[in-house]
Amino acid sequence: MENRQSLIPVNFSGATRGFDLMAIDNLFARGARMLHEDAVEMTLASLRAYWHQHEHVAVAYSGGKDSTATLTLIIYLIDAGELPQPERLYVLYADTRQELPPIQAAAEMIMAKLAERNWIEVIVVRAPIEKRFMPYILGRGVPPPNNNTLRWCTRQIKVDPMAAAMAEVLERLPGTLLTITGVREGESAVRDGRIRMSCSKDGAECGQGWYQQVLPNSPGIRGRIATLAPILHWGVCIVWDWLKVYAPREEFGGWPTAILADAYGGDDAVEVNARTGCTGCPPAAEDTALAVIVATPGWTHLTPLLELRPIYRWMRVPAQRHRKSGVERLKDGSIAKNPQRMGPLTLEARAIALEQILDIQRRVCAGAVAAGTPERGIDLINAEEEALIRRLIAEKTYPDKWQGDEPSAAAWLDSVYGDGTEQPILFRDLVGA
């Protein structure tokens, strides 16, 4: 094997100071050589630069390709002696209840392997039932999210629950917590902009990953959490080399990551390069990942899930929603800026959508049974969530500031402007208003 020191970039000397560079020679000594040693060495140096600065370590795990690569690589590096084994490694899995089935299946198998290690604590993180995706839409009446005015889903079913879980972990621990994420450049233009704006904060050096100290609002943990993205520099090809070639091999941990290829196009995964969101993701321009999955052998029974997006679009149109009418005054006496805004779903629309989604779920599960793979069924809405949704509909529950007696958003109304002035409908008799 050639001298591996030559693979360390010059601007990385600061990050590697303090540990034996020659130790990297052993990184792949027990298995096949990786095609992208430089990237892995930079990740290792990034982890080593911050590993000892915090008393506790946690991994934020979503089940997607990037967080899975990060998690399984870290476990391998610990097993290989390249990173010290922490007294306790916390793995927090963000279960949105809307993950694509192959991704959910892979996550469950990976968590089962993690549970075999007594130094790893797996914590499954879910939003409170009333704030989960389906109950929030069908029970409370909030329209499905979109990319323009109502992108509530990621924050509510993933970010906020994960932040609360991290805070809960830290509240029972002394010291500080280093949270490892699978954030990579190139996955989101908005995210890349944030990275460029903040890459030099909190003493981070170029080449050391994206290290950020965060300040949660919860009392007692302010300033005690930092995040690190050690695979920030990885391209998607490196992610797939790890997940498809190396991680499944016993010498690298024998991780069940190959199933992830089903969600990203199998042998064509690198070319498809589909970013996945929720099943039938409403904000996505195209449901590429789901389309790939339903064409994959073993997952064709999921085809009814392609009907979800049309249902979400149907729920967002004016005929299925209420609208404010007339001049709306706030508590301070001022006039609402958008006095005739569209609002929540009608009770009727929610009841119809609930039955349609339950029917999709039944057909998917029946298809899984017929294929001899009942474990590959799905529960977009489980029994507890269905009961809650039906109760909220029966109780005529609406979001705050809505009563349910507002007119249909499809009705013709006199125009109301932000200054409170009104313009009656012209030719009222012709429009039937």
Buried (B, 14 or more C-beta within 10 A) or exposed (E): EEEBEEBBBEEBEEBBEEBEBEBBBBBBEEBEEBEBBBBBBBBBBBBBBBBEEBBBBBBBBBBBBBBBBBBBBBBBBBBBEBBEEBEBBBBBBBBBBBBBBBBBBBBBBBBEBBEEBEEBBBBBBBBEBBBBBBBBBBBBBBBBBBEEEBEBBBEBBBEBBBBBBBBBBBEEBEEBBBBBBBBBBEBEEEBBEEBEEEBEEEEBBEBBBBBBBBEBEBEEBEEBBBBBBBBBBBBBBBBBBBBBBBBBEEBBBEBBBBBBBBBBBBEEBBEBBBBBBBBBBBBBEEBBBBBBBBEBEBBEBBBBBBBBBEBBEBBBEEEBBBBBBBBBEEEEEEBBEEBBEBBBBBBEBBBBBBEBBBEBBEBBBBBBEEBEEEEBBBEBBBEEBBEBBBEBBEEEBBEEEBEEEBBBBEBEBEEBEEEBEEEEEEEEEEEEE
